[in-house]
Amino acid sequence: MKIRLSDTGLLPELLDFLRRSEYDALYDDRDDVIVAAPPSRSFGAAGARLDLELRLRSWQARHPGVEVGLVETVT
């Protein structure tokens, strides 16, 4: 899954947050974040997407005015 963030200065903080949540997360060359659900969690693609969306909303609530969201699924 790919995440786009409106304030790229916060990318390191978002990566740290996702990694603490056991997601594999890294930058791509366009300042997007590529994430993969933790293998330790047993939910399908829809469950993984929902889990990530909820975590992103939690992170976003602590950063008013910052837009963050999933932009596509990476295969």
N, CA, C and O atoms as CSV, one atom per row, in Angstrom:
chain,resi,resn,atom,element,x,y,z
A,1,MET,N,N,0.854,-1.170,0.000
A,1,MET,CA,C,0.000,0.000,0.000
A,1,MET,C,C,0.897,1.230,0.000
A,1,MET,O,O,2.022,1.193,0.499
A,2,LYS,N,N,0.393,2.301,-0.558
A,2,LYS,CA,C,1.173,3.523,-0.654
A,2,LYS,C,C,0.431,4.652,0.068
A,2,LYS,O,O,-0.787,4.788,-0.040
A,3,ILE,N,N,1.200,5.453,0.806
A,3,ILE,CA,C,0.651,6.575,1.570
A,3,ILE,C,C,1.259,7.860,1.037
A,3,ILE,O,O,2.450,7.920,0.734
A,4,ARG,N,N,0.441,8.867,0.930
A,4,ARG,CA,C,0.929,10.201,0.553
A,4,ARG,C,C,0.645,11.150,1.711
A,4,ARG,O,O,-0.405,11.081,2.350
A,5,LEU,N,N,1.597,12.028,1.964
A,5,LEU,CA,C,1.547,12.959,3.082
A,5,LEU,C,C,1.712,14.375,2.556
A,5,LEU,O,O,2.591,14.631,1.733
A,6,SER,N,N,0.872,15.301,3.022
A,6,SER,CA,C,0.934,16.674,2.503
A,6,SER,C,C,2.159,17.448,2.985
A,6,SER,O,O,2.583,18.395,2.322
A,7,ASP,N,N,2.725,17.070,4.104
A,7,ASP,CA,C,3.907,17.745,4.649
A,7,ASP,C,C,5.054,16.745,4.701
A,7,ASP,O,O,5.172,15.986,5.663
A,8,THR,N,N,5.898,16.737,3.675
A,8,THR,CA,C,6.966,15.747,3.604
A,8,THR,C,C,7.994,15.894,4.726
A,8,THR,O,O,8.780,14.978,4.968
A,9,GLY,N,N,7.994,17.029,5.404
A,9,GLY,CA,C,8.880,17.192,6.557
A,9,GLY,C,C,8.522,16.252,7.700
A,9,GLY,O,O,9.341,16.004,8.584
A,10,LEU,N,N,7.298,15.729,7.682
A,10,LEU,CA,C,6.843,14.807,8.724
A,10,LEU,C,C,7.016,13.337,8.334
A,10,LEU,O,O,6.627,12.447,9.090
A,11,LEU,N,N,7.599,13.079,7.158
A,11,LEU,CA,C,7.783,11.693,6.728
A,11,LEU,C,C,8.577,10.847,7.724
A,11,LEU,O,O,8.165,9.722,8.007
A,12,PRO,N,N,9.700,11.335,8.269
A,12,PRO,CA,C,10.426,10.504,9.235
A,12,PRO,C,C,9.564,10.142,10.454
A,12,PRO,O,O,9.637,9.021,10.958
A,13,GLU,N,N,8.767,11.075,10.913
A,13,GLU,CA,C,7.909,10.815,12.068
A,13,GLU,C,C,6.836,9.781,11.726
A,13,GLU,O,O,6.544,8.899,12.533
A,14,LEU,N,N,6.249,9.888,10.533
A,14,LEU,CA,C,5.245,8.911,10.107
A,14,LEU,C,C,5.867,7.528,9.958
A,14,LEU,O,O,5.276,6.534,10.379
A,15,LEU,N,N,7.052,7.458,9.362
A,15,LEU,CA,C,7.738,6.167,9.232
A,15,LEU,C,C,7.986,5.539,10.592
A,15,LEU,O,O,7.758,4.343,10.776
A,16,ASP,N,N,8.447,6.328,11.537
A,16,ASP,CA,C,8.690,5.826,12.879
A,16,ASP,C,C,7.399,5.303,13.506
A,16,ASP,O,O,7.397,4.231,14.111
A,17,PHE,N,N,6.318,6.038,13.368
A,17,PHE,CA,C,5.018,5.631,13.898
A,17,PHE,C,C,4.579,4.293,13.297
A,17,PHE,O,O,4.137,3.398,14.018
A,18,LEU,N,N,4.702,4.164,11.981
A,18,LEU,CA,C,4.287,2.928,11.321
A,18,LEU,C,C,5.166,1.752,11.739
A,18,LEU,O,O,4.667,0.647,11.954
A,19,ARG,N,N,6.448,1.983,11.853
A,19,ARG,CA,C,7.362,0.903,12.257
A,19,ARG,C,C,7.102,0.460,13.690
A,19,ARG,O,O,7.213,-0.725,14.006
A,20,ARG,N,N,6.757,1.408,14.559
A,20,ARG,CA,C,6.385,1.023,15.936
A,20,ARG,C,C,5.107,0.200,15.945
A,20,ARG,O,O,4.879,-0.577,16.872
A,21,SER,N,N,4.275,0.360,14.928
A,21,SER,CA,C,3.039,-0.414,14.785
A,21,SER,C,C,3.291,-1.722,14.031
A,21,SER,O,O,2.348,-2.413,13.644
A,22,GLU,N,N,4.556,-2.055,13.826
A,22,GLU,CA,C,5.022,-3.284,13.192
A,22,GLU,C,C,4.786,-3.344,11.689
A,22,GLU,O,O,4.824,-4.425,11.102
A,23,TYR,N,N,4.541,-2.194,11.053
A,23,TYR,CA,C,4.439,-2.156,9.604
A,23,TYR,C,C,5.825,-2.005,9.014
A,23,TYR,O,O,6.667,-1.299,9.569
A,24,ASP,N,N,6.068,-2.666,7.887
A,24,ASP,CA,C,7.274,-2.392,7.109
A,24,ASP,C,C,6.976,-1.103,6.356
A,24,ASP,O,O,5.974,-1.022,5.647
A,25,ALA,N,N,7.814,-0.114,6.496
A,25,ALA,CA,C,7.554,1.189,5.874
A,25,ALA,C,C,8.855,1.781,5.358
A,25,ALA,O,O,9.882,1.745,6.036
A,26,LEU,N,N,8.796,2.332,4.134
A,26,LEU,CA,C,9.967,2.978,3.547
A,26,LEU,C,C,9.526,4.051,2.571
A,26,LEU,O,O,8.399,4.040,2.076
A,27,TYR,N,N,10.446,4.992,2.300
A,27,TYR,CA,C,10.196,6.051,1.317
A,27,TYR,C,C,10.349,5.465,-0.079
A,27,TYR,O,O,11.129,4.536,-0.288
A,28,ASP,N,N,9.600,6.011,-1.032
A,28,ASP,CA,C,9.951,5.749,-2.419
A,28,ASP,C,C,10.600,7.019,-2.969
A,28,ASP,O,O,10.789,7.983,-2.227
A,29,ASP,N,N,10.934,7.030,-4.224
A,29,ASP,CA,C,11.668,8.169,-4.790
A,29,ASP,C,C,10.791,9.392,-5.025
A,29,ASP,O,O,11.291,10.420,-5.482
A,30,ARG,N,N,9.501,9.310,-4.726
A,30,ARG,CA,C,8.602,10.448,-4.907
A,30,ARG,C,C,8.101,10.987,-3.573
A,30,ARG,O,O,7.101,11.703,-3.534
A,31,ASP,N,N,8.775,10.656,-2.489
A,31,ASP,CA,C,8.395,11.069,-1.135
A,31,ASP,C,C,7.060,10.492,-0.703
A,31,ASP,O,O,6.372,11.080,0.132
A,32,ASP,N,N,6.686,9.348,-1.260
A,32,ASP,CA,C,5.547,8.599,-0.751
A,32,ASP,C,C,6.091,7.546,0.202
A,32,ASP,O,O,7.294,7.286,0.234
A,33,VAL,N,N,5.208,6.951,0.967
A,33,VAL,CA,C,5.598,5.887,1.884
A,33,VAL,C,C,4.961,4.590,1.387
A,33,VAL,O,O,3.756,4.534,1.144
A,34,ILE,N,N,5.772,3.562,1.240
A,34,ILE,CA,C,5.294,2.239,0.870
A,34,ILE,C,C,5.223,1.433,2.158
A,34,ILE,O,O,6.190,1.381,2.917
A,35,VAL,N,N,4.075,0.804,2.404
A,35,VAL,CA,C,3.911,0.029,3.630
A,35,VAL,C,C,3.410,-1.368,3.308
A,35,VAL,O,O,2.714,-1.591,2.318
A,36,ALA,N,N,3.779,-2.291,4.163
A,36,ALA,CA,C,3.293,-3.665,4.095
A,36,ALA,C,C,2.817,-4.045,5.490
A,36,ALA,O,O,3.462,-3.733,6.491
A,37,ALA,N,N,1.676,-4.725,5.534
A,37,ALA,CA,C,1.108,-5.141,6.813
A,37,ALA,C,C,2.061,-6.100,7.524
A,37,ALA,O,O,2.776,-6.866,6.877
A,38,PRO,N,N,2.069,-6.055,8.839
A,38,PRO,CA,C,2.934,-6.949,9.599
A,38,PRO,C,C,2.527,-8.407,9.382
A,38,PRO,O,O,1.344,-8.738,9.464
A,39,PRO,N,N,3.485,-9.268,9.111
A,39,PRO,CA,C,3.146,-10.682,8.907
A,39,PRO,C,C,2.599,-11.344,10.172
A,39,PRO,O,O,1.955,-12.391,10.103
A,40,SER,N,N,2.855,-10.731,11.317
A,40,SER,CA,C,2.380,-11.312,12.579
A,40,SER,C,C,0.870,-11.180,12.758
A,40,SER,O,O,0.289,-11.834,13.624
A,41,ARG,N,N,0.236,-10.340,11.947
A,41,ARG,CA,C,-1.214,-10.152,12.053
A,41,ARG,C,C,-1.907,-10.980,10.979
A,41,ARG,O,O,-1.513,-10.973,9.813
A,42,SER,N,N,-2.931,-11.680,11.392
A,42,SER,CA,C,-3.616,-12.568,10.445
A,42,SER,C,C,-4.945,-11.965,10.003
A,42,SER,O,O,-6.011,-12.384,10.454
A,43,PHE,N,N,-4.866,-10.983,9.123
A,43,PHE,CA,C,-6.069,-10.463,8.505
A,43,PHE,C,C,-5.814,-10.333,7.012
A,43,PHE,O,O,-4.675,-10.165,6.577
A,44,GLY,N,N,-6.880,-10.413,6.238
A,44,GLY,CA,C,-6.751,-10.329,4.792
A,44,GLY,C,C,-6.448,-8.915,4.340
A,44,GLY,O,O,-6.205,-8.020,5.149
A,45,ALA,N,N,-6.468,-8.736,3.029
A,45,ALA,CA,C,-6.141,-7.432,2.445
A,45,ALA,C,C,-7.084,-6.340,2.934
A,45,ALA,O,O,-6.644,-5.234,3.250
A,46,ALA,N,N,-8.374,-6.642,2.999
A,46,ALA,CA,C,-9.346,-5.629,3.445
A,46,ALA,C,C,-9.110,-5.263,4.910
A,46,ALA,O,O,-9.192,-4.091,5.278
A,47,GLY,N,N,-8.819,-6.250,5.736
A,47,GLY,CA,C,-8.543,-5.986,7.147
A,47,GLY,C,C,-7.267,-5.201,7.344
A,47,GLY,O,O,-7.194,-4.328,8.209
A,48,ALA,N,N,-6.255,-5.511,6.540
A,48,ALA,CA,C,-4.982,-4.785,6.619
A,48,ALA,C,C,-5.185,-3.325,6.230
A,48,ALA,O,O,-4.645,-2.423,6.871
A,49,ARG,N,N,-5.963,-3.098,5.181
A,49,ARG,CA,C,-6.232,-1.720,4.736
A,49,ARG,C,C,-6.985,-0.948,5.817
A,49,ARG,O,O,-6.653,0.202,6.105
A,50,LEU,N,N,-7.994,-1.572,6.412
A,50,LEU,CA,C,-8.760,-0.912,7.474
A,50,LEU,C,C,-7.869,-0.605,8.671
A,50,LEU,O,O,-7.931,0.494,9.224
A,51,ASP,N,N,-7.044,-1.559,9.073
A,51,ASP,CA,C,-6.137,-1.347,10.201
A,51,ASP,C,C,-5.215,-0.164,9.924
A,51,ASP,O,O,-5.019,0.695,10.785
A,52,LEU,N,N,-4.651,-0.124,8.723
A,52,LEU,CA,C,-3.744,0.970,8.370
A,52,LEU,C,C,-4.490,2.303,8.335
A,52,LEU,O,O,-3.979,3.304,8.838
A,53,GLU,N,N,-5.671,2.333,7.759
A,53,GLU,CA,C,-6.444,3.578,7.710
A,53,GLU,C,C,-6.734,4.101,9.111
A,53,GLU,O,O,-6.635,5.304,9.354
A,54,LEU,N,N,-7.090,3.216,10.031
A,54,LEU,CA,C,-7.361,3.641,11.408
A,54,LEU,C,C,-6.097,4.180,12.078
A,54,LEU,O,O,-6.152,5.178,12.797
A,55,ARG,N,N,-4.983,3.536,11.847
A,55,ARG,CA,C,-3.719,4.025,12.410
A,55,ARG,C,C,-3.346,5.390,11.827
A,55,ARG,O,O,-2.868,6.269,12.544
A,56,LEU,N,N,-3.569,5.558,10.520
A,56,LEU,CA,C,-3.278,6.848,9.895
A,56,LEU,C,C,-4.171,7.948,10.456
A,56,LEU,O,O,-3.705,9.069,10.659
A,57,ARG,N,N,-5.420,7.658,10.706
A,57,ARG,CA,C,-6.330,8.661,11.301
A,57,ARG,C,C,-5.874,9.028,12.705
A,57,ARG,O,O,-5.958,10.188,13.108
A,58,SER,N,N,-5.395,8.048,13.442
A,58,SER,CA,C,-4.866,8.311,14.785
A,58,SER,C,C,-3.652,9.233,14.701
A,58,SER,O,O,-3.544,10.191,15.466
A,59,TRP,N,N,-2.739,8.945,13.773
A,59,TRP,CA,C,-1.549,9.783,13.601
A,59,TRP,C,C,-1.957,11.179,13.147
A,59,TRP,O,O,-1.423,12.175,13.636
A,60,GLN,N,N,-2.894,11.250,12.221
A,60,GLN,CA,C,-3.343,12.530,11.685
A,60,GLN,C,C,-4.002,13.385,12.757
A,60,GLN,O,O,-3.864,14.608,12.731
A,61,ALA,N,N,-4.701,12.785,13.684
A,61,ALA,CA,C,-5.354,13.534,14.764
A,61,ALA,C,C,-4.331,14.291,15.605
A,61,ALA,O,O,-4.658,15.317,16.201
A,62,ARG,N,N,-3.106,13.798,15.659
A,62,ARG,CA,C,-2.041,14.470,16.414
A,62,ARG,C,C,-1.293,15.492,15.578
A,62,ARG,O,O,-0.373,16.150,16.064
A,63,HIS,N,N,-1.694,15.625,14.306
A,63,HIS,CA,C,-1.048,16.568,13.385
A,63,HIS,C,C,-2.127,17.335,12.618
A,63,HIS,O,O,-2.297,17.127,11.417
A,64,PRO,N,N,-2.855,18.218,13.304
A,64,PRO,CA,C,-3.933,18.961,12.653
A,64,PRO,C,C,-3.440,19.699,11.405
A,64,PRO,O,O,-2.355,20.280,11.399
A,65,GLY,N,N,-4.246,19.663,10.369
A,65,GLY,CA,C,-3.916,20.357,9.138
A,65,GLY,C,C,-3.084,19.552,8.162
A,65,GLY,O,O,-2.891,19.975,7.022
A,66,VAL,N,N,-2.588,18.405,8.583
A,66,VAL,CA,C,-1.788,17.554,7.703
A,66,VAL,C,C,-2.717,16.533,7.050
A,66,VAL,O,O,-3.504,15.863,7.718
A,67,GLU,N,N,-2.604,16.437,5.733
A,67,GLU,CA,C,-3.382,15.446,4.995
A,67,GLU,C,C,-2.534,14.194,4.806
A,67,GLU,O,O,-1.371,14.269,4.408
A,68,VAL,N,N,-3.135,13.045,5.097
A,68,VAL,CA,C,-2.452,11.766,4.914
A,68,VAL,C,C,-3.489,10.759,4.453
A,68,VAL,O,O,-4.616,10.739,4.947
A,69,GLY,N,N,-3.100,9.928,3.508
A,69,GLY,CA,C,-4.054,8.940,3.034
A,69,GLY,C,C,-3.432,7.925,2.101
A,69,GLY,O,O,-2.353,8.137,1.546
A,70,LEU,N,N,-4.133,6.820,1.942
A,70,LEU,CA,C,-3.720,5.783,1.008
A,70,LEU,C,C,-4.029,6.247,-0.404
A,70,LEU,O,O,-5.106,6.781,-0.668
A,71,VAL,N,N,-3.088,6.044,-1.305
A,71,VAL,CA,C,-3.306,6.489,-2.683
A,71,VAL,C,C,-3.436,5.348,-3.671
A,71,VAL,O,O,-4.028,5.525,-4.735
A,72,GLU,N,N,-2.905,4.197,-3.351
A,72,GLU,CA,C,-3.033,3.046,-4.244
A,72,GLU,C,C,-2.514,1.811,-3.552
A,72,GLU,O,O,-1.847,1.893,-2.521
A,73,THR,N,N,-2.816,0.688,-4.114
A,73,THR,CA,C,-2.268,-0.577,-3.637
A,73,THR,C,C,-1.092,-0.948,-4.512
A,73,THR,O,O,-1.189,-0.915,-5.739
A,74,VAL,N,N,0.016,-1.299,-3.890
A,74,VAL,CA,C,1.209,-1.692,-4.608
A,74,VAL,C,C,1.241,-3.212,-4.663
A,74,VAL,O,O,1.063,-3.875,-3.641
A,75,THR,N,N,1.463,-3.757,-5.828
A,75,THR,CA,C,1.520,-5.221,-5.959
A,75,THR,C,C,2.919,-5.688,-6.172
A,75,THR,O,O,3.155,-6.889,-6.303
